[in-house]
C-alpha cells in the first residue's frame, strides 16, 4: 500500500466506525464533550449523515412491517376459508 493511501484508509475506517454507532447516546454525549469548537460544522455534517442513516433504517423497517401485516391478513383469510366441520365419533 502506498504511504499516501494509508491516512485515507484510516479516515474511511474511522468514519465507518462513527457511522456504526447510531444507537449510542453515550457516544453522542462524549463526542459533544470532547469536540473542539473549530469542528462544529464538520460535526453537524456527521450528525446529519447519522440522522439520514437512521431514517433509512426506519424506512426499511416500516416497509417490512407493512409487508408482514399484509402477509398476516392473507394467512387470516386463508384460515377463515377453511370450513370446520364437527364430526361425531362413535
PyMOL Python script that loads the backbone (N, CA, C, O; Angstrom):
from pymol import cmd

cmd.read_pdbstr("""\
ATOM      1  N   UNK A   1       0.853  -1.181   0.000  1.00  0.00           N
ATOM      2  CA  UNK A   1       0.000   0.000   0.000  1.00  0.00           C
ATOM      3  C   UNK A   1       0.894   1.238   0.000  1.00  0.00           C
ATOM      4  O   UNK A   1       1.895   1.300   0.714  1.00  0.00           O
ATOM      5  N   UNK A   2       0.519   2.200  -0.799  1.00  0.00           N
ATOM      6  CA  UNK A   2       1.240   3.458  -0.901  1.00  0.00           C
ATOM      7  C   UNK A   2       1.083   4.231   0.408  1.00  0.00           C
ATOM      8  O   UNK A   2       0.023   4.191   1.032  1.00  0.00           O
ATOM      9  N   UNK A   3       2.128   4.926   0.818  1.00  0.00           N
ATOM     10  CA  UNK A   3       2.089   5.691   2.082  1.00  0.00           C
ATOM     11  C   UNK A   3       1.011   6.774   2.043  1.00  0.00           C
ATOM     12  O   UNK A   3       0.455   7.137   3.079  1.00  0.00           O
ATOM     13  N   UNK A   4       0.718   7.287   0.851  1.00  0.00           N
ATOM     14  CA  UNK A   4      -0.307   8.328   0.739  1.00  0.00           C
ATOM     15  C   UNK A   4      -1.714   7.755   0.904  1.00  0.00           C
ATOM     16  O   UNK A   4      -2.630   8.483   1.286  1.00  0.00           O
ATOM     17  N   UNK A   5      -1.899   6.489   0.631  1.00  0.00           N
ATOM     18  CA  UNK A   5      -3.214   5.856   0.746  1.00  0.00           C
ATOM     19  C   UNK A   5      -3.548   5.484   2.185  1.00  0.00           C
ATOM     20  O   UNK A   5      -4.724   5.395   2.538  1.00  0.00           O
ATOM     21  N   UNK A   6      -2.555   5.270   3.007  1.00  0.00           N
ATOM     22  CA  UNK A   6      -2.754   4.839   4.393  1.00  0.00           C
ATOM     23  C   UNK A   6      -3.601   5.820   5.213  1.00  0.00           C
ATOM     24  O   UNK A   6      -4.561   5.391   5.854  1.00  0.00           O
ATOM     25  N   UNK A   7      -3.280   7.121   5.214  1.00  0.00           N
ATOM     26  CA  UNK A   7      -4.118   8.051   6.005  1.00  0.00           C
ATOM     27  C   UNK A   7      -5.574   8.068   5.532  1.00  0.00           C
ATOM     28  O   UNK A   7      -6.488   8.151   6.352  1.00  0.00           O
ATOM     29  N   UNK A   8      -5.793   7.990   4.226  1.00  0.00           N
ATOM     30  CA  UNK A   8      -7.158   7.993   3.708  1.00  0.00           C
ATOM     31  C   UNK A   8      -7.911   6.746   4.171  1.00  0.00           C
ATOM     32  O   UNK A   8      -9.088   6.820   4.524  1.00  0.00           O
ATOM     33  N   UNK A   9      -7.233   5.611   4.169  1.00  0.00           N
ATOM     34  CA  UNK A   9      -7.855   4.371   4.646  1.00  0.00           C
ATOM     35  C   UNK A   9      -8.217   4.499   6.126  1.00  0.00           C
ATOM     36  O   UNK A   9      -9.283   4.047   6.544  1.00  0.00           O
ATOM     37  N   UNK A  10      -7.342   5.107   6.913  1.00  0.00           N
ATOM     38  CA  UNK A  10      -7.623   5.307   8.339  1.00  0.00           C
ATOM     39  C   UNK A  10      -8.826   6.228   8.536  1.00  0.00           C
ATOM     40  O   UNK A  10      -9.649   5.998   9.422  1.00  0.00           O
ATOM     41  N   UNK A  11      -8.924   7.253   7.722  1.00  0.00           N
ATOM     42  CA  UNK A  11     -10.049   8.183   7.823  1.00  0.00           C
ATOM     43  C   UNK A  11     -11.354   7.468   7.482  1.00  0.00           C
ATOM     44  O   UNK A  11     -12.347   7.596   8.199  1.00  0.00           O
ATOM     45  N   UNK A  12     -11.346   6.718   6.389  1.00  0.00           N
ATOM     46  CA  UNK A  12     -12.550   5.978   5.983  1.00  0.00           C
ATOM     47  C   UNK A  12     -12.945   4.986   7.064  1.00  0.00           C
ATOM     48  O   UNK A  12     -14.126   4.865   7.388  1.00  0.00           O
ATOM     49  N   UNK A  13     -11.977   4.275   7.625  1.00  0.00           N
ATOM     50  CA  UNK A  13     -12.267   3.309   8.685  1.00  0.00           C
ATOM     51  C   UNK A  13     -12.848   4.018   9.910  1.00  0.00           C
ATOM     52  O   UNK A  13     -13.783   3.510  10.528  1.00  0.00           O
ATOM     53  N   UNK A  14     -12.307   5.179  10.266  1.00  0.00           N
ATOM     54  CA  UNK A  14     -12.813   5.934  11.415  1.00  0.00           C
ATOM     55  C   UNK A  14     -14.230   6.418  11.206  1.00  0.00           C
ATOM     56  O   UNK A  14     -15.061   6.335  12.110  1.00  0.00           O
ATOM     57  N   UNK A  15     -14.514   6.931   9.998  1.00  0.00           N
ATOM     58  CA  UNK A  15     -15.869   7.399   9.694  1.00  0.00           C
ATOM     59  C   UNK A  15     -16.845   6.231   9.718  1.00  0.00           C
ATOM     60  O   UNK A  15     -17.967   6.361  10.207  1.00  0.00           O
ATOM     61  N   UNK A  16     -16.413   5.091   9.190  1.00  0.00           N
ATOM     62  CA  UNK A  16     -17.274   3.905   9.198  1.00  0.00           C
ATOM     63  C   UNK A  16     -17.616   3.506  10.625  1.00  0.00           C
ATOM     64  O   UNK A  16     -18.761   3.161  10.920  1.00  0.00           O
ATOM     65  N   UNK A  17     -16.632   3.553  11.506  1.00  0.00           N
ATOM     66  CA  UNK A  17     -16.892   3.217  12.909  1.00  0.00           C
ATOM     67  C   UNK A  17     -17.861   4.215  13.537  1.00  0.00           C
ATOM     68  O   UNK A  17     -18.748   3.828  14.298  1.00  0.00           O
ATOM     69  N   UNK A  18     -17.690   5.500  13.220  1.00  0.00           N
ATOM     70  CA  UNK A  18     -18.593   6.510  13.765  1.00  0.00           C
ATOM     71  C   UNK A  18     -20.019   6.305  13.268  1.00  0.00           C
ATOM     72  O   UNK A  18     -20.971   6.473  14.030  1.00  0.00           O
ATOM     73  N   UNK A  19     -20.172   5.946  12.009  1.00  0.00           N
ATOM     74  CA  UNK A  19     -21.498   5.723  11.446  1.00  0.00           C
ATOM     75  C   UNK A  19     -22.138   4.457  12.012  1.00  0.00           C
ATOM     76  O   UNK A  19     -23.362   4.329  12.030  1.00  0.00           O
ATOM     77  N   UNK A  20     -21.316   3.535  12.465  1.00  0.00           N
ATOM     78  CA  UNK A  20     -21.840   2.277  13.004  1.00  0.00           C
ATOM     79  C   UNK A  20     -22.363   2.431  14.423  1.00  0.00           C
ATOM     80  O   UNK A  20     -22.873   1.468  14.996  1.00  0.00           O
ATOM     81  N   UNK A  21     -22.248   3.610  14.996  1.00  0.00           N
ATOM     82  CA  UNK A  21     -22.701   3.824  16.375  1.00  0.00           C
ATOM     83  C   UNK A  21     -23.941   4.720  16.445  1.00  0.00           C
ATOM     84  O   UNK A  21     -24.008   5.592  17.311  1.00  0.00           O
ATOM     85  N   UNK A  22     -24.913   4.532  15.566  1.00  0.00           N
ATOM     86  CA  UNK A  22     -26.049   5.454  15.574  1.00  0.00           C
ATOM     87  C   UNK A  22     -26.978   5.289  16.763  1.00  0.00           C
ATOM     88  O   UNK A  22     -27.821   6.150  17.012  1.00  0.00           O
ATOM     89  N   UNK A  23     -26.838   4.200  17.499  1.00  0.00           N
ATOM     90  CA  UNK A  23     -27.762   3.928  18.597  1.00  0.00           C
ATOM     91  C   UNK A  23     -27.171   4.236  19.965  1.00  0.00           C
ATOM     92  O   UNK A  23     -27.779   3.925  20.989  1.00  0.00           O
ATOM     93  N   UNK A  24     -25.999   4.840  19.987  1.00  0.00           N
ATOM     94  CA  UNK A  24     -25.311   5.065  21.255  1.00  0.00           C
ATOM     95  C   UNK A  24     -25.463   6.502  21.737  1.00  0.00           C
ATOM     96  O   UNK A  24     -24.824   7.408  21.202  1.00  0.00           O
ATOM     97  N   UNK A  25     -26.302   6.717  22.740  1.00  0.00           N
ATOM     98  CA  UNK A  25     -26.435   8.047  23.337  1.00  0.00           C
ATOM     99  C   UNK A  25     -25.173   8.444  24.070  1.00  0.00           C
ATOM    100  O   UNK A  25     -24.785   9.613  24.075  1.00  0.00           O
ATOM    101  N   UNK A  26     -24.533   7.465  24.690  1.00  0.00           N
ATOM    102  CA  UNK A  26     -23.294   7.735  25.430  1.00  0.00           C
ATOM    103  C   UNK A  26     -22.237   8.280  24.487  1.00  0.00           C
ATOM    104  O   UNK A  26     -21.538   9.237  24.819  1.00  0.00           O
ATOM    105  N   UNK A  27     -22.118   7.676  23.313  1.00  0.00           N
ATOM    106  CA  UNK A  27     -21.148   8.151  22.336  1.00  0.00           C
ATOM    107  C   UNK A  27     -21.441   9.598  21.955  1.00  0.00           C
ATOM    108  O   UNK A  27     -20.524  10.413  21.855  1.00  0.00           O
ATOM    109  N   UNK A  28     -22.722   9.922  21.741  1.00  0.00           N
ATOM    110  CA  UNK A  28     -23.095  11.293  21.368  1.00  0.00           C
ATOM    111  C   UNK A  28     -22.685  12.281  22.449  1.00  0.00           C
ATOM    112  O   UNK A  28     -22.170  13.356  22.145  1.00  0.00           O
ATOM    113  N   UNK A  29     -22.908  11.928  23.697  1.00  0.00           N
ATOM    114  CA  UNK A  29     -22.553  12.818  24.801  1.00  0.00           C
ATOM    115  C   UNK A  29     -21.044  13.014  24.898  1.00  0.00           C
ATOM    116  O   UNK A  29     -20.572  14.136  25.085  1.00  0.00           O
ATOM    117  N   UNK A  30     -20.294  11.938  24.773  1.00  0.00           N
ATOM    118  CA  UNK A  30     -18.832  12.034  24.830  1.00  0.00           C
ATOM    119  C   UNK A  30     -18.317  12.849  23.646  1.00  0.00           C
ATOM    120  O   UNK A  30     -17.439  13.697  23.799  1.00  0.00           O
ATOM    121  N   UNK A  31     -18.870  12.583  22.470  1.00  0.00           N
ATOM    122  CA  UNK A  31     -18.474  13.298  21.262  1.00  0.00           C
ATOM    123  C   UNK A  31     -18.679  14.798  21.437  1.00  0.00           C
ATOM    124  O   UNK A  31     -17.810  15.588  21.068  1.00  0.00           O
ATOM    125  N   UNK A  32     -19.818  15.198  21.995  1.00  0.00           N
ATOM    126  CA  UNK A  32     -20.124  16.602  22.211  1.00  0.00           C
ATOM    127  C   UNK A  32     -19.177  17.233  23.229  1.00  0.00           C
ATOM    128  O   UNK A  32     -18.763  18.381  23.071  1.00  0.00           O
ATOM    129  N   UNK A  33     -18.840  16.480  24.270  1.00  0.00           N
ATOM    130  CA  UNK A  33     -17.957  16.988  25.318  1.00  0.00           C
ATOM    131  C   UNK A  33     -16.537  17.256  24.814  1.00  0.00           C
ATOM    132  O   UNK A  33     -15.935  18.272  25.162  1.00  0.00           O
ATOM    133  N   UNK A  34     -16.009  16.354  24.003  1.00  0.00           N
ATOM    134  CA  UNK A  34     -14.594  16.461  23.609  1.00  0.00           C
ATOM    135  C   UNK A  34     -14.379  17.200  22.291  1.00  0.00           C
ATOM    136  O   UNK A  34     -13.237  17.450  21.906  1.00  0.00           O
ATOM    137  N   UNK A  35     -15.458  17.551  21.595  1.00  0.00           N
ATOM    138  CA  UNK A  35     -15.349  18.173  20.290  1.00  0.00           C
ATOM    139  C   UNK A  35     -14.858  19.614  20.401  1.00  0.00           C
ATOM    140  O   UNK A  35     -15.496  20.436  21.058  1.00  0.00           O
ATOM    141  N   UNK A  36     -13.729  19.926  19.764  1.00  0.00           N
ATOM    142  CA  UNK A  36     -13.295  21.329  19.731  1.00  0.00           C
ATOM    143  C   UNK A  36     -14.272  22.171  18.904  1.00  0.00           C
ATOM    144  O   UNK A  36     -14.866  21.672  17.947  1.00  0.00           O
ATOM    145  N   UNK A  37     -14.438  23.438  19.268  1.00  0.00           N
ATOM    146  CA  UNK A  37     -15.394  24.308  18.592  1.00  0.00           C
ATOM    147  C   UNK A  37     -15.105  24.445  17.104  1.00  0.00           C
ATOM    148  O   UNK A  37     -16.025  24.628  16.306  1.00  0.00           O
ATOM    149  N   UNK A  38     -13.843  24.359  16.728  1.00  0.00           N
ATOM    150  CA  UNK A  38     -13.492  24.558  15.314  1.00  0.00           C
ATOM    151  C   UNK A  38     -14.031  23.434  14.420  1.00  0.00           C
ATOM    152  O   UNK A  38     -14.055  23.574  13.197  1.00  0.00           O
ATOM    153  N   UNK A  39     -14.462  22.326  15.024  1.00  0.00           N
ATOM    154  CA  UNK A  39     -15.002  21.201  14.259  1.00  0.00           C
ATOM    155  C   UNK A  39     -16.521  21.125  14.319  1.00  0.00           C
ATOM    156  O   UNK A  39     -17.106  20.115  13.927  1.00  0.00           O
ATOM    157  N   UNK A  40     -17.157  22.164  14.798  1.00  0.00           N
ATOM    158  CA  UNK A  40     -18.608  22.141  14.962  1.00  0.00           C
ATOM    159  C   UNK A  40     -19.330  21.936  13.633  1.00  0.00           C
ATOM    160  O   UNK A  40     -20.296  21.176  13.567  1.00  0.00           O
ATOM    161  N   UNK A  41     -18.875  22.598  12.580  1.00  0.00           N
ATOM    162  CA  UNK A  41     -19.529  22.448  11.282  1.00  0.00           C
ATOM    163  C   UNK A  41     -19.365  21.027  10.747  1.00  0.00           C
ATOM    164  O   UNK A  41     -20.307  20.450  10.203  1.00  0.00           O
ATOM    165  N   UNK A  42     -18.174  20.470  10.902  1.00  0.00           N
ATOM    166  CA  UNK A  42     -17.954  19.080  10.471  1.00  0.00           C
ATOM    167  C   UNK A  42     -18.813  18.120  11.277  1.00  0.00           C
ATOM    168  O   UNK A  42     -19.362  17.162  10.735  1.00  0.00           O
ATOM    169  N   UNK A  43     -18.926  18.380  12.573  1.00  0.00           N
ATOM    170  CA  UNK A  43     -19.747  17.525  13.431  1.00  0.00           C
ATOM    171  C   UNK A  43     -21.202  17.586  13.021  1.00  0.00           C
ATOM    172  O   UNK A  43     -21.912  16.582  13.080  1.00  0.00           O
ATOM    173  N   UNK A  44     -21.650  18.762  12.605  1.00  0.00           N
ATOM    174  CA  UNK A  44     -23.038  18.892  12.159  1.00  0.00           C
ATOM    175  C   UNK A  44     -23.277  18.038  10.908  1.00  0.00           C
ATOM    176  O   UNK A  44     -24.328  17.412  10.774  1.00  0.00           O
ATOM    177  N   UNK A  45     -22.316  18.015  10.008  1.00  0.00           N
ATOM    178  CA  UNK A  45     -22.439  17.166   8.817  1.00  0.00           C
ATOM    179  C   UNK A  45     -22.504  15.695   9.215  1.00  0.00           C
ATOM    180  O   UNK A  45     -23.292  14.930   8.659  1.00  0.00           O
ATOM    181  N   UNK A  46     -21.673  15.304  10.180  1.00  0.00           N
ATOM    182  CA  UNK A  46     -21.679  13.919  10.647  1.00  0.00           C
ATOM    183  C   UNK A  46     -23.021  13.566  11.283  1.00  0.00           C
ATOM    184  O   UNK A  46     -23.561  12.485  11.048  1.00  0.00           O
ATOM    185  N   UNK A  47     -23.546  14.468  12.077  1.00  0.00           N
ATOM    186  CA  UNK A  47     -24.835  14.240  12.732  1.00  0.00           C
ATOM    187  C   UNK A  47     -25.945  14.112  11.688  1.00  0.00           C
ATOM    188  O   UNK A  47     -26.813  13.247  11.800  1.00  0.00           O
ATOM    189  N   UNK A  48     -25.911  14.979  10.675  1.00  0.00           N
ATOM    190  CA  UNK A  48     -26.910  14.891   9.606  1.00  0.00           C
ATOM    191  C   UNK A  48     -26.820  13.554   8.877  1.00  0.00           C
ATOM    192  O   UNK A  48     -27.842  12.963   8.528  1.00  0.00           O
ATOM    193  N   UNK A  49     -25.599  13.080   8.649  1.00  0.00           N
ATOM    194  CA  UNK A  49     -25.419  11.786   7.986  1.00  0.00           C
ATOM    195  C   UNK A  49     -25.979  10.666   8.853  1.00  0.00           C
ATOM    196  O   UNK A  49     -26.608   9.740   8.340  1.00  0.00           O
ATOM    197  N   UNK A  50     -25.757  10.740  10.152  1.00  0.00           N
ATOM    198  CA  UNK A  50     -26.277   9.714  11.055  1.00  0.00           C
ATOM    199  C   UNK A  50     -27.802   9.750  11.102  1.00  0.00           C
ATOM    200  O   UNK A  50     -28.448   8.705  11.184  1.00  0.00           O
ATOM    201  N   UNK A  51     -28.379  10.956  11.049  1.00  0.00           N
ATOM    202  CA  UNK A  51     -29.835  11.094  11.014  1.00  0.00           C
ATOM    203  C   UNK A  51     -30.375  10.438   9.752  1.00  0.00           C
ATOM    204  O   UNK A  51     -31.369   9.714   9.806  1.00  0.00           O
ATOM    205  N   UNK A  52     -29.730  10.685   8.621  1.00  0.00           N
ATOM    206  CA  UNK A  52     -30.156  10.078   7.363  1.00  0.00           C
ATOM    207  C   UNK A  52     -30.051   8.554   7.422  1.00  0.00           C
ATOM    208  O   UNK A  52     -30.924   7.846   6.919  1.00  0.00           O
ATOM    209  N   UNK A  53     -28.984   8.059   8.037  1.00  0.00           N
ATOM    210  CA  UNK A  53     -28.811   6.611   8.172  1.00  0.00           C
ATOM    211  C   UNK A  53     -29.949   6.006   8.996  1.00  0.00           C
ATOM    212  O   UNK A  53     -30.526   4.988   8.613  1.00  0.00           O
ATOM    213  N   UNK A  54     -30.262   6.625  10.109  1.00  0.00           N
ATOM    214  CA  UNK A  54     -31.351   6.125  10.954  1.00  0.00           C
ATOM    215  C   UNK A  54     -32.699   6.235  10.241  1.00  0.00           C
ATOM    216  O   UNK A  54     -33.556   5.363  10.390  1.00  0.00           O
ATOM    217  N   UNK A  55     -32.884   7.301   9.472  1.00  0.00           N
ATOM    218  CA  UNK A  55     -34.122   7.451   8.709  1.00  0.00           C
ATOM    219  C   UNK A  55     -34.248   6.342   7.670  1.00  0.00           C
ATOM    220  O   UNK A  55     -35.341   5.832   7.424  1.00  0.00           O
ATOM    221  N   UNK A  56     -33.126   5.976   7.066  1.00  0.00           N
ATOM    222  CA  UNK A  56     -33.147   4.878   6.096  1.00  0.00           C
ATOM    223  C   UNK A  56     -33.521   3.572   6.783  1.00  0.00           C
ATOM    224  O   UNK A  56     -34.328   2.806   6.256  1.00  0.00           O
ATOM    225  N   UNK A  57     -32.940   3.305   7.967  1.00  0.00           N
ATOM    226  CA  UNK A  57     -33.300   2.105   8.727  1.00  0.00           C
ATOM    227  C   UNK A  57     -34.803   2.106   9.024  1.00  0.00           C
ATOM    228  O   UNK A  57     -35.479   1.089   8.864  1.00  0.00           O
ATOM    229  N   UNK A  58     -35.312   3.258   9.456  1.00  0.00           N
ATOM    230  CA  UNK A  58     -36.731   3.378   9.802  1.00  0.00           C
ATOM    231  C   UNK A  58     -37.602   3.085   8.586  1.00  0.00           C
ATOM    232  O   UNK A  58     -38.602   2.375   8.688  1.00  0.00           O
ATOM    233  N   UNK A  59     -37.225   3.628   7.450  1.00  0.00           N
ATOM    234  CA  UNK A  59     -37.977   3.405   6.222  1.00  0.00           C
ATOM    235  C   UNK A  59     -38.020   1.924   5.851  1.00  0.00           C
ATOM    236  O   UNK A  59     -39.073   1.398   5.492  1.00  0.00           O
ATOM    237  N   UNK A  60     -36.887   1.267   5.939  1.00  0.00           N
ATOM    238  CA  UNK A  60     -36.821  -0.164   5.622  1.00  0.00           C
ATOM    239  C   UNK A  60     -37.690  -0.956   6.597  1.00  0.00           C
ATOM    240  O   UNK A  60     -38.428  -1.852   6.186  1.00  0.00           O
ATOM    241  N   UNK A  61     -37.606  -0.630   7.873  1.00  0.00           N
ATOM    242  CA  UNK A  61     -38.406  -1.334   8.876  1.00  0.00           C
ATOM    243  C   UNK A  61     -39.898  -1.094   8.669  1.00  0.00           C
ATOM    244  O   UNK A  61     -40.699  -2.020   8.802  1.00  0.00           O
ATOM    245  N   UNK A  62     -40.279   0.147   8.344  1.00  0.00           N
ATOM    246  CA  UNK A  62     -41.699   0.446   8.099  1.00  0.00           C
ATOM    247  C   UNK A  62     -42.234  -0.373   6.925  1.00  0.00           C
ATOM    248  O   UNK A  62     -43.343  -0.902   6.990  1.00  0.00           O
ATOM    249  N   UNK A  63     -41.452  -0.477   5.860  1.00  0.00           N
ATOM    250  CA  UNK A  63     -41.889  -1.258   4.700  1.00  0.00           C
ATOM    251  C   UNK A  63     -41.995  -2.740   5.054  1.00  0.00           C
ATOM    252  O   UNK A  63     -42.920  -3.419   4.608  1.00  0.00           O
ATOM    253  N   UNK A  64     -41.069  -3.236   5.840  1.00  0.00           N
ATOM    254  CA  UNK A  64     -41.108  -4.645   6.255  1.00  0.00           C
ATOM    255  C   UNK A  64     -42.331  -4.902   7.134  1.00  0.00           C
ATOM    256  O   UNK A  64     -42.986  -5.935   6.997  1.00  0.00           O
ATOM    257  N   UNK A  65     -42.636  -3.984   8.019  1.00  0.00           N
ATOM    258  CA  UNK A  65     -43.806  -4.122   8.889  1.00  0.00           C
ATOM    259  C   UNK A  65     -45.079  -4.167   8.043  1.00  0.00           C
ATOM    260  O   UNK A  65     -45.958  -4.992   8.292  1.00  0.00           O
ATOM    261  N   UNK A  66     -45.181  -3.293   7.050  1.00  0.00           N
ATOM    262  CA  UNK A  66     -46.355  -3.289   6.174  1.00  0.00           C
ATOM    263  C   UNK A  66     -46.490  -4.610   5.426  1.00  0.00           C
ATOM    264  O   UNK A  66     -47.591  -5.148   5.312  1.00  0.00           O
ATOM    265  N   UNK A  67     -45.378  -5.137   4.915  1.00  0.00           N
ATOM    266  CA  UNK A  67     -45.435  -6.417   4.212  1.00  0.00           C
ATOM    267  C   UNK A  67     -45.878  -7.545   5.141  1.00  0.00           C
ATOM    268  O   UNK A  67     -46.648  -8.417   4.737  1.00  0.00           O
ATOM    269  N   UNK A  68     -45.399  -7.530   6.374  1.00  0.00           N
ATOM    270  CA  UNK A  68     -45.805  -8.560   7.329  1.00  0.00           C
ATOM    271  C   UNK A  68     -47.285  -8.446   7.690  1.00  0.00           C
ATOM    272  O   UNK A  68     -47.958  -9.461   7.874  1.00  0.00           O
ATOM    273  N   UNK A  69     -47.791  -7.224   7.791  1.00  0.00           N
ATOM    274  CA  UNK A  69     -49.217  -7.038   8.070  1.00  0.00           C
ATOM    275  C   UNK A  69     -50.059  -7.589   6.926  1.00  0.00           C
ATOM    276  O   UNK A  69     -51.082  -8.237   7.150  1.00  0.00           O
ATOM    277  N   UNK A  70     -49.613  -7.321   5.681  1.00  0.00           N
ATOM    278  CA  UNK A  70     -50.336  -7.863   4.526  1.00  0.00           C
ATOM    279  C   UNK A  70     -50.295  -9.385   4.533  1.00  0.00           C
ATOM    280  O   UNK A  70     -51.304 -10.033   4.255  1.00  0.00           O
ATOM    281  N   UNK A  71     -49.154  -9.953   4.845  1.00  0.00           N
ATOM    282  CA  UNK A  71     -48.999 -11.403   4.922  1.00  0.00           C
ATOM    283  C   UNK A  71     -49.904 -11.974   6.005  1.00  0.00           C
ATOM    284  O   UNK A  71     -50.545 -13.007   5.813  1.00  0.00           O
ATOM    285  N   UNK A  72     -49.948 -11.299   7.135  1.00  0.00           N
ATOM    286  CA  UNK A  72     -50.796 -11.736   8.246  1.00  0.00           C
ATOM    287  C   UNK A  72     -52.259 -11.771   7.822  1.00  0.00           C
ATOM    288  O   UNK A  72     -52.975 -12.709   8.175  1.00  0.00           O
ATOM    289  N   UNK A  73     -52.722 -10.762   7.067  1.00  0.00           N
ATOM    290  CA  UNK A  73     -54.098 -10.727   6.586  1.00  0.00           C
ATOM    291  C   UNK A  73     -54.377 -11.891   5.636  1.00  0.00           C
ATOM    292  O   UNK A  73     -55.444 -12.501   5.698  1.00  0.00           O
ATOM    293  N   UNK A  74     -53.422 -12.197   4.759  1.00  0.00           N
ATOM    294  CA  UNK A  74     -53.600 -13.321   3.840  1.00  0.00           C
ATOM    295  C   UNK A  74     -53.708 -14.635   4.598  1.00  0.00           C
ATOM    296  O   UNK A  74     -54.519 -15.491   4.245  1.00  0.00           O
ATOM    297  N   UNK A  75     -52.895 -14.800   5.637  1.00  0.00           N
ATOM    298  CA  UNK A  75     -52.943 -16.014   6.455  1.00  0.00           C
ATOM    299  C   UNK A  75     -54.286 -16.095   7.166  1.00  0.00           C
ATOM    300  O   UNK A  75     -54.884 -17.168   7.251  1.00  0.00           O
ATOM    301  N   UNK A  76     -54.756 -14.969   7.674  1.00  0.00           N
ATOM    302  CA  UNK A  76     -56.037 -14.930   8.373  1.00  0.00           C
ATOM    303  C   UNK A  76     -57.179 -15.289   7.427  1.00  0.00           C
ATOM    304  O   UNK A  76     -58.069 -16.065   7.776  1.00  0.00           O
ATOM    305  N   UNK A  77     -57.141 -14.708   6.210  1.00  0.00           N
ATOM    306  CA  UNK A  77     -58.175 -15.019   5.215  1.00  0.00           C
ATOM    307  C   UNK A  77     -58.151 -16.493   4.831  1.00  0.00           C
ATOM    308  O   UNK A  77     -59.200 -17.112   4.658  1.00  0.00           O
ATOM    309  N   UNK A  78     -56.978 -17.040   4.701  1.00  0.00           N
ATOM    310  CA  UNK A  78     -56.858 -18.454   4.347  1.00  0.00           C
ATOM    311  C   UNK A  78     -57.435 -19.328   5.453  1.00  0.00           C
ATOM    312  O   UNK A  78     -58.110 -20.318   5.174  1.00  0.00           O
ATOM    313  N   UNK A  79     -57.175 -18.972   6.690  1.00  0.00           N
ATOM    314  CA  UNK A  79     -57.702 -19.728   7.826  1.00  0.00           C
ATOM    315  C   UNK A  79     -59.211 -19.657   7.906  1.00  0.00           C
ATOM    316  O   UNK A  79     -59.855 -20.630   8.299  1.00  0.00           O
ATOM    317  N   UNK A  80     -59.789 -18.518   7.540  1.00  0.00           N
ATOM    318  CA  UNK A  80     -61.242 -18.365   7.566  1.00  0.00           C
ATOM    319  C   UNK A  80     -61.893 -19.124   6.416  1.00  0.00           C
ATOM    320  O   UNK A  80     -63.049 -19.534   6.517  1.00  0.00           O
ATOM    321  N   UNK A  81     -61.160 -19.312   5.329  1.00  0.00           N
ATOM    322  CA  UNK A  81     -61.703 -20.003   4.158  1.00  0.00           C
ATOM    323  C   UNK A  81     -61.864 -21.499   4.399  1.00  0.00           C
ATOM    324  O   UNK A  81     -62.691 -22.152   3.762  1.00  0.00           O
ATOM    325  N   UNK A  82     -61.083 -22.029   5.307  1.00  0.00           N
ATOM    326  CA  UNK A  82     -61.171 -23.459   5.602  1.00  0.00           C
ATOM    327  C   UNK A  82     -62.401 -23.684   6.484  1.00  0.00           C
ATOM    328  O   UNK A  82     -62.514 -23.105   7.564  1.00  0.00           O
ATOM    329  N   UNK A  83     -63.313 -24.524   6.017  1.00  0.00           N
ATOM    330  CA  UNK A  83     -64.523 -24.789   6.795  1.00  0.00           C
ATOM    331  C   UNK A  83     -64.231 -25.871   7.808  1.00  0.00           C
ATOM    332  O   UNK A  83     -63.589 -26.882   7.522  1.00  0.00           O
ATOM    333  N   UNK A  84     -64.721 -25.623   8.980  1.00  0.00           N
ATOM    334  CA  UNK A  84     -64.536 -26.623  10.033  1.00  0.00           C
ATOM    335  C   UNK A  84     -65.849 -27.365  10.226  1.00  0.00           C
ATOM    336  O   UNK A  84     -66.920 -26.765  10.327  1.00  0.00           O
ATOM    337  N   UNK A  85     -65.737 -28.651  10.272  1.00  0.00           N
ATOM    338  CA  UNK A  85     -66.928 -29.471  10.485  1.00  0.00           C
ATOM    339  C   UNK A  85     -66.800 -30.196  11.805  1.00  0.00           C
ATOM    340  O   UNK A  85     -65.712 -30.584  12.229  1.00  0.00           O
ATOM    341  N   UNK A  86     -67.944 -30.365  12.439  1.00  0.00           N
ATOM    342  CA  UNK A  86     -67.982 -31.146  13.667  1.00  0.00           C
ATOM    343  C   UNK A  86     -68.276 -32.574  13.289  1.00  0.00           C
ATOM    344  O   UNK A  86     -69.237 -32.861  12.576  1.00  0.00           O
ATOM    345  N   UNK A  87     -67.452 -33.454  13.765  1.00  0.00           N
ATOM    346  CA  UNK A  87     -67.643 -34.867  13.461  1.00  0.00           C
ATOM    347  C   UNK A  87     -67.914 -35.585  14.774  1.00  0.00           C
ATOM    348  O   UNK A  87     -67.197 -35.413  15.759  1.00  0.00           O
ATOM    349  N   UNK A  88     -68.974 -36.397  14.761  1.00  0.00           N
ATOM    350  CA  UNK A  88     -69.264 -37.172  15.958  1.00  0.00           C
ATOM    351  C   UNK A  88     -68.566 -38.510  15.857  1.00  0.00           C
ATOM    352  O   UNK A  88     -68.675 -39.212  14.852  1.00  0.00           O
ATOM    353  N   UNK A  89     -67.860 -38.848  16.895  1.00  0.00           N
ATOM    354  CA  UNK A  89     -67.139 -40.108  16.941  1.00  0.00           C
ATOM    355  C   UNK A  89     -67.944 -41.095  17.783  1.00  0.00           C
ATOM    356  O   UNK A  89     -68.374 -40.772  18.890  1.00  0.00           O
ATOM    357  N   UNK A  90     -68.143 -42.300  17.248  1.00  0.00           N
ATOM    358  CA  UNK A  90     -68.912 -43.301  17.992  1.00  0.00           C
ATOM    359  C   UNK A  90     -68.013 -44.157  18.836  1.00  0.00           C
ATOM    360  O   UNK A  90     -68.489 -45.054  19.531  1.00  0.00           O
TER     361      UNK A  90
END
""", "prot")
cmd.dss("prot")
cmd.show_as("cartoon", "prot")
cmd.util.cbc("prot")
cmd.orient("prot")
